[in-house]
Amino acid sequence: MGGPLQAKHRWRWAAASSIGTSHKRLGTRKQDAFGVRLLGSGAFCVVVSDGAGSASHGGQGATLVCRHLLVKFKSWFLENQQLPTDDVIQSWIDDLRDRLSAVAARRELTRRQFAATLVMLVAFGEQILTLQIGDSALVGRRNGTWEALCWPENGEFASTTFFVTDDPSARLHMVRRQLEHDAFAVFSDGLESVALEHARQQPYARFFDPMIKSVDAAEGIGKLVELSASLAQYLDSPRLCERTDDDKTLVLISRR
């Protein structure tokens, strides 16, 4: 796993996901899912999905969202040396919706019962692609300043958002940028209250700066196992759980 783009960018990350105290009280499963892949082509992919609390199988839906997109991007980069077009990605989302419908039908359920959000970062060469449906978020650090790349999108009413399963089509946002950030954080809405300042629509630097410091300083590339374990402990800490009772997923990425 030593391609030239990997060596150049030194992608490394700490990642963890923790069940919310509200789910513990109710005896329900964690509804967040995530995946991170550093591919042999030099492509780097991160996806986070949050199952809808109102959906009976939202957690399973989130898992399917992550698996489907990671498989699609892995297969793409085995045969291509550029990011996929918008039309290709839209076809993958359509395939995902069909797959969720098929899974639901086998269980005599509706696709809506597998509702889940989506936020994804894909980097290849000197470009990045972001995908978003719903209220999970993605921020990046450029020249020492954190900025929002995918801001949580809420629905018409309080505590509502958009899902991959929405009809007649999913509210997908796709944005392409030059790779100008040297750190990223991808997270579910369970961390929104501690990570984002809504008044100015900016990330809280005082949250992300201390969190990313150890990832910046780490050696090598790939998953940082010890830091991921420490991050999991933080997500489960009483101090954080007092501020949010939802599932919490956070992927901290550095390429310094």
C-alpha positions as CSV (number, residue, x, y, z in Angstrom):
1,M,0.0,0.0,0.0
2,G,2.7,2.5,-1.0
3,G,1.4,4.3,-4.1
4,P,2.9,7.7,-4.8
5,L,-0.3,9.6,-4.0
6,Q,-0.6,7.9,-0.6
7,A,3.0,8.7,0.3
8,K,2.5,12.3,-0.9
9,H,-0.6,13.0,1.2
10,R,0.1,10.7,4.1
11,W,-3.7,10.1,4.8
12,R,-4.2,8.9,8.4
13,W,-7.2,8.9,10.6
14,A,-8.7,8.2,14.0
15,A,-12.4,7.0,13.9
16,A,-15.0,5.9,16.4
17,S,-18.7,5.5,16.7
18,S,-20.7,5.4,20.0
19,I,-24.3,4.5,20.8
20,G,-26.3,7.3,22.3
21,T,-27.6,7.1,25.8
22,S,-31.1,7.5,24.5
23,H,-30.8,4.2,22.6
24,K,-29.3,2.6,25.7
25,R,-32.3,3.6,27.7
26,L,-34.7,2.3,25.1
27,G,-32.8,-0.9,24.4
28,T,-32.4,0.0,20.7
29,R,-29.4,-0.5,18.5
30,K,-26.9,2.1,17.3
31,Q,-28.1,3.8,14.1
32,D,-24.9,5.4,13.0
33,A,-22.5,3.6,10.6
34,F,-19.3,4.7,8.9
35,G,-16.4,3.4,6.7
36,V,-12.9,4.6,5.8
37,R,-10.8,3.3,2.9
38,L,-7.4,4.2,1.6
39,L,-7.2,2.5,-1.8
40,G,-4.2,1.3,-3.7
41,S,-4.9,3.8,-6.4
42,G,-4.2,6.6,-3.9
43,A,-8.0,7.4,-3.5
44,F,-9.2,8.1,0.0
45,C,-12.9,7.6,0.9
46,V,-14.8,8.4,4.1
47,V,-18.5,7.9,4.6
48,V,-20.8,8.4,7.5
49,S,-24.5,7.6,7.7
50,D,-27.1,8.1,10.4
51,G,-30.3,6.0,10.4
52,A,-33.5,7.9,11.0
53,G,-34.8,7.7,14.6
54,S,-38.3,7.4,13.2
55,A,-37.4,4.4,11.0
56,S,-37.6,0.9,12.4
57,H,-34.5,-0.3,10.5
58,G,-32.6,3.0,10.2
59,G,-29.4,1.4,11.5
60,Q,-29.5,-1.3,8.9
61,G,-30.1,1.4,6.3
62,A,-27.1,3.3,7.4
63,T,-24.9,0.3,7.2
64,L,-26.1,-0.5,3.6
65,V,-25.5,3.1,2.6
66,C,-21.9,3.0,3.7
67,R,-21.1,-0.5,2.3
68,H,-22.7,0.3,-1.1
69,L,-20.8,3.5,-1.7
70,L,-17.5,2.2,-0.6
71,V,-17.8,-0.8,-2.9
72,K,-18.8,1.4,-5.8
73,F,-15.9,3.8,-5.3
74,K,-13.4,0.9,-4.8
75,S,-14.6,-0.7,-8.1
76,W,-14.4,2.6,-9.9
77,F,-10.8,3.3,-8.9
78,L,-9.7,-0.1,-10.0
79,E,-10.5,0.9,-13.6
80,N,-10.3,4.7,-13.6
81,Q,-7.8,7.4,-12.9
82,Q,-10.2,10.2,-12.2
83,L,-13.2,11.0,-10.0
84,P,-16.5,9.6,-11.3
85,T,-18.9,12.1,-13.0
86,D,-22.0,13.4,-11.4
87,D,-24.1,11.1,-13.6
88,V,-22.2,8.0,-12.5
89,I,-22.6,8.9,-8.9
90,Q,-26.3,9.6,-9.4
91,S,-26.7,6.1,-10.9
92,W,-25.0,4.7,-7.8
93,I,-27.5,6.5,-5.6
94,D,-30.3,5.2,-7.7
95,D,-28.9,1.7,-7.4
96,L,-28.7,2.1,-3.6
97,R,-32.3,3.2,-3.4
98,D,-33.3,0.1,-5.5
99,R,-31.3,-2.1,-3.2
100,L,-32.9,-0.6,-0.1
101,S,-36.3,-1.2,-1.7
102,A,-35.5,-4.8,-2.4
103,V,-34.2,-5.4,1.2
104,A,-37.4,-3.8,2.5
105,A,-39.7,-5.9,0.3
106,R,-38.1,-9.1,1.5
107,R,-39.0,-8.2,5.0
108,E,-42.5,-6.9,4.0
109,L,-41.5,-3.3,5.0
110,T,-41.3,0.0,3.1
111,R,-38.1,1.6,2.0
112,R,-38.8,4.5,4.4
113,Q,-38.2,2.1,7.3
114,F,-34.5,2.0,6.2
115,A,-34.1,5.8,6.0
116,A,-30.6,7.2,6.6
117,T,-28.5,10.3,5.9
118,L,-25.3,10.4,4.0
119,V,-22.1,12.5,4.1
120,M,-19.0,11.4,2.2
121,L,-15.5,12.7,1.3
122,V,-13.6,11.3,-1.7
123,A,-10.1,12.5,-2.5
124,F,-8.1,11.6,-5.5
125,G,-5.0,13.3,-6.8
126,E,-5.5,17.0,-6.2
127,Q,-9.2,17.0,-6.1
128,I,-11.9,16.2,-3.5
129,L,-15.6,15.3,-4.0
130,T,-18.2,15.7,-1.2
131,L,-21.6,14.1,-1.2
132,Q,-24.4,15.0,1.3
133,I,-28.0,14.0,2.0
134,G,-29.3,15.2,5.3
135,D,-27.8,16.5,8.5
136,S,-24.5,14.8,9.0
137,A,-21.5,17.2,8.4
138,L,-18.0,17.6,7.0
139,V,-15.5,20.3,7.9
140,G,-11.9,21.0,6.7
141,R,-8.9,22.9,7.9
142,R,-7.2,25.3,5.4
143,N,-4.3,27.6,6.4
144,G,-5.1,26.8,10.1
145,T,-8.8,27.7,9.9
146,W,-11.7,25.3,10.0
147,E,-14.5,25.8,7.5
148,A,-17.7,23.9,6.7
149,L,-17.7,21.8,3.5
150,C,-21.0,20.1,4.2
151,W,-23.3,21.9,6.6
152,P,-26.2,20.0,8.2
153,E,-29.4,20.4,6.1
154,N,-32.7,20.2,8.0
155,G,-36.2,19.8,6.8
156,E,-39.2,22.2,7.0
157,F,-39.9,21.3,10.6
158,A,-37.7,21.1,13.7
159,S,-35.7,18.0,14.1
160,T,-36.4,16.8,10.6
161,T,-34.0,16.3,7.7
162,F,-33.6,14.5,4.4
163,F,-32.8,10.8,3.7
164,V,-31.4,8.6,0.9
165,T,-34.9,6.9,0.8
166,D,-36.9,10.1,0.3
167,D,-39.5,10.2,-2.5
168,P,-39.6,11.0,-5.4
169,S,-35.8,11.4,-5.3
170,A,-33.0,11.9,-2.8
171,R,-31.8,15.5,-2.1
172,L,-28.2,14.9,-3.0
173,H,-25.6,17.6,-3.0
174,M,-22.4,17.0,-4.9
175,V,-19.5,19.5,-4.8
176,R,-16.0,19.2,-6.3
177,R,-13.0,21.2,-5.0
178,Q,-9.3,21.4,-5.3
179,L,-7.5,19.6,-2.4
180,E,-6.5,22.6,-0.4
181,H,-7.3,21.4,3.2
182,D,-4.8,19.5,5.3
183,A,-7.3,18.1,7.8
184,F,-10.9,17.0,7.8
185,A,-13.6,15.8,10.2
186,V,-16.6,13.9,9.2
187,F,-19.4,13.3,11.8
188,S,-23.0,12.5,12.4
189,D,-25.5,15.0,13.8
190,G,-25.1,13.6,17.4
191,L,-22.0,15.9,17.6
192,E,-23.6,18.9,15.9
193,S,-24.2,20.8,19.2
194,V,-20.6,20.6,20.4
195,A,-18.9,20.9,17.0
196,L,-20.8,23.6,15.1
197,E,-21.6,27.2,15.8
198,H,-24.9,27.8,14.1
199,A,-25.1,31.5,14.5
200,R,-22.1,32.0,12.2
201,Q,-22.3,28.6,10.4
202,Q,-18.7,27.8,11.3
203,P,-17.0,24.8,13.0
204,Y,-15.9,25.3,16.6
205,A,-12.1,25.6,16.4
206,R,-11.9,25.0,20.1
207,F,-13.4,21.6,19.5
208,F,-11.5,20.5,16.5
209,D,-8.0,21.9,17.2
210,P,-7.3,19.8,20.3
211,M,-8.9,16.7,18.7
212,I,-6.8,16.8,15.5
213,K,-3.5,17.6,17.2
214,S,-2.6,14.0,17.9
215,V,-3.6,12.9,14.4
216,D,-1.4,15.6,12.9
217,A,1.5,14.4,15.0
218,A,1.1,10.7,14.3
219,E,3.6,8.8,12.1
220,G,2.8,6.7,9.1
221,I,-0.5,6.4,7.1
222,G,-3.7,4.6,7.6
223,K,-5.9,4.0,10.6
224,L,-4.4,5.1,14.0
225,V,-5.6,2.3,16.2
226,E,-4.6,3.7,19.6
227,L,-6.0,7.1,18.9
228,S,-9.2,5.6,17.6
229,A,-9.6,3.7,20.9
230,S,-9.0,7.0,22.8
231,L,-11.6,8.7,20.6
232,A,-14.1,6.0,21.4
233,Q,-13.6,6.6,25.1
234,Y,-14.2,10.3,24.6
235,L,-17.4,9.7,22.7
236,D,-18.6,7.5,25.6
237,S,-17.5,9.9,28.3
238,P,-20.2,11.2,30.7
239,R,-19.1,14.8,30.0
240,L,-20.0,14.5,26.3
241,C,-23.1,12.3,26.9
242,E,-24.5,15.0,29.2
243,R,-24.6,17.3,26.1
244,T,-25.9,14.9,23.6
245,D,-27.9,11.7,24.0
246,D,-27.8,10.7,20.3
247,D,-25.4,8.3,18.6
248,K,-22.0,9.9,17.9
249,T,-19.7,9.1,15.0
250,L,-16.5,11.1,14.3
251,V,-13.7,10.5,11.8
252,L,-10.6,12.8,12.2
253,I,-8.3,12.9,9.2
254,S,-4.9,14.5,8.7
255,R,-2.6,14.6,5.6
256,R,0.1,16.7,7.1
